[in-house]
Amino acid sequence: MTPPHPTLRVEVANGTLWQIDLGNPRQTANSGFTADSAKPGEAITVLGNRHRDASKMHMKAVRITIGGTNFDMYPERIQAK
C-alpha cells in the first residue's frame, strides 16, 4: 500500500474495468484492509464517490465490503441507518 492512495482494479460482470482509489496508506491500514484482503475473482461491494466525469470508470472508496467484512476508509462519511 503505497502513497498517495492505494488502488484496486475491479472488473464488473459486464467486463467493465473500474479503478477504485482507497484511503491514504494510514487510513487504508486503519480500516484493516491489506494487500491480501481482496483476492482475484472475489466479489466485493464498494461504497464511495464516483468521478465527476461519468465516462470514467473511477471512484474513491469510502467502504469496501468483502465476504461480509467492512473496510471503512472514511468511517466519518458513513451514515448509520
Backbone hydrogen bonds, N-H to C=O, Kabsch-Sander energy under -0.5 kcal/mol:
donor,donor_aa,acceptor,acceptor_aa,energy
8,L,20,I,-2.5
10,V,8,L,-0.6
10,V,18,W,-2.6
12,V,10,V,-0.6
12,V,16,T,-2.6
15,G,12,V,-2.6
18,W,10,V,-3.3
18,W,16,T,-0.5
19,Q,57,M,-2.4
20,I,8,L,-3.1
20,I,18,W,-0.6
21,D,19,Q,-0.6
21,D,59,M,-2.9
22,L,6,P,-3.1
28,T,24,N,-2.9
29,A,25,P,-2.3
30,N,26,R,-2.8
31,S,27,Q,-1.6
32,G,28,T,-0.5
32,G,29,A,-1.3
33,F,28,T,-1.2
37,S,34,T,-1.8
39,K,37,S,-0.5
42,E,39,K,-2.3
45,T,65,T,-2.2
47,L,63,R,-3.0
48,G,46,V,-0.5
49,N,60,K,-2.4
50,R,48,G,-0.5
51,H,58,H,-2.7
54,A,52,R,-1.0
56,K,53,D,-2.4
57,M,55,S,-0.5
58,H,56,K,-1.6
59,M,19,Q,-2.3
60,K,49,N,-2.7
61,A,21,D,-3.2
61,A,59,M,-0.6
62,V,47,L,-3.4
63,R,47,L,-2.3
64,I,71,F,-2.1
65,T,45,T,-2.9
66,I,69,T,-2.3
67,G,43,A,-0.6
69,T,66,I,-2.1
70,N,68,G,-0.5
71,F,64,I,-2.8
72,D,70,N,-0.6
73,M,62,V,-1.7
73,M,71,F,-0.9
74,Y,62,V,-1.7
77,R,74,Y,-2.1
78,I,75,P,-1.5
79,Q,77,R,-0.6
